[in-house]
Amino acid sequence: MNERRTVTQTLAQLNGPVEDDFASDVELKAKVAVEVSRKYGFKKSPDLPLGEFLERRKKRKQSAALRKAGANKQP
């Protein structure tokens, strides 16, 4: 899906009749963009155990509540 979006965005430069050189240049840019996307694109990280995830979420909610409470105290 990421590759299709990358190619579509690159090829969107071609509107109506265009010169062959410009079309070839845009096609090359699209191919390069796909390769870059494949190399540096999305990387799945390993899942966390449920206990760790819940603990992190709890700490994040607590710190957000403290920040919000501190923001309400200041005039």
C-alpha positions as CSV (number, residue, x, y, z in Angstrom):
1,M,0.0,0.0,0.0
2,N,2.9,2.3,0.8
3,E,4.5,1.6,-2.5
4,R,1.3,2.3,-4.4
5,R,0.9,5.6,-2.6
6,T,4.5,6.6,-3.4
7,V,4.2,5.8,-7.0
8,T,0.8,7.6,-7.3
9,Q,2.2,10.7,-5.7
10,T,5.2,10.7,-8.1
11,L,3.2,9.9,-11.2
12,A,0.7,12.6,-10.4
13,Q,3.2,15.0,-12.0
14,L,2.1,13.6,-15.4
15,N,-1.0,15.5,-16.5
16,G,-2.2,15.4,-20.1
17,P,0.3,15.1,-22.9
18,V,3.9,15.3,-21.8
19,E,7.3,14.9,-23.4
20,D,9.0,11.5,-23.5
21,D,12.0,12.8,-21.6
22,F,9.9,14.2,-18.8
23,A,7.8,11.0,-18.6
24,S,10.9,8.9,-18.4
25,D,12.4,11.1,-15.7
26,V,9.2,10.8,-13.6
27,E,9.1,7.0,-14.1
28,L,12.7,6.8,-12.9
29,K,11.8,8.9,-9.8
30,A,8.9,6.6,-9.1
31,K,11.1,3.5,-9.3
32,V,13.7,5.1,-7.0
33,A,11.0,6.1,-4.5
34,V,9.7,2.5,-4.4
35,E,13.2,1.2,-3.6
36,V,13.8,3.7,-0.9
37,S,10.4,3.0,0.6
38,R,11.2,-0.7,0.6
39,K,14.5,-0.2,2.3
40,Y,13.5,2.4,4.9
41,G,9.8,1.8,5.1
42,F,7.7,0.3,7.9
43,K,9.5,-2.1,10.3
44,K,7.4,-4.2,12.6
45,S,8.6,-4.1,16.2
46,P,8.1,-7.1,18.4
47,D,5.0,-7.1,20.6
48,L,5.2,-6.4,24.3
49,P,3.8,-8.7,26.9
50,L,0.4,-7.6,28.0
51,G,1.5,-6.8,31.6
52,E,4.3,-4.4,30.3
53,F,1.8,-2.8,27.9
54,L,-0.7,-2.2,30.6
55,E,1.9,-0.8,33.0
56,R,3.2,1.6,30.4
57,R,-0.3,2.8,29.6
58,K,-1.1,3.3,33.3
59,K,2.1,5.4,33.8
60,R,1.4,7.4,30.7
61,K,-2.2,8.1,31.9
62,Q,-1.0,9.1,35.3
63,S,1.6,11.5,34.0
64,A,-0.9,13.0,31.6
65,A,-3.3,13.5,34.5
66,L,-0.6,15.2,36.6
67,R,0.3,17.5,33.7
68,K,-3.3,18.4,33.2
69,A,-3.8,19.0,36.9
70,G,-0.7,21.2,37.1
71,A,-1.8,23.2,34.0
72,N,-5.2,23.9,35.7
73,K,-3.6,25.3,38.9
74,Q,-1.6,28.0,37.2
75,P,-3.5,31.3,36.6
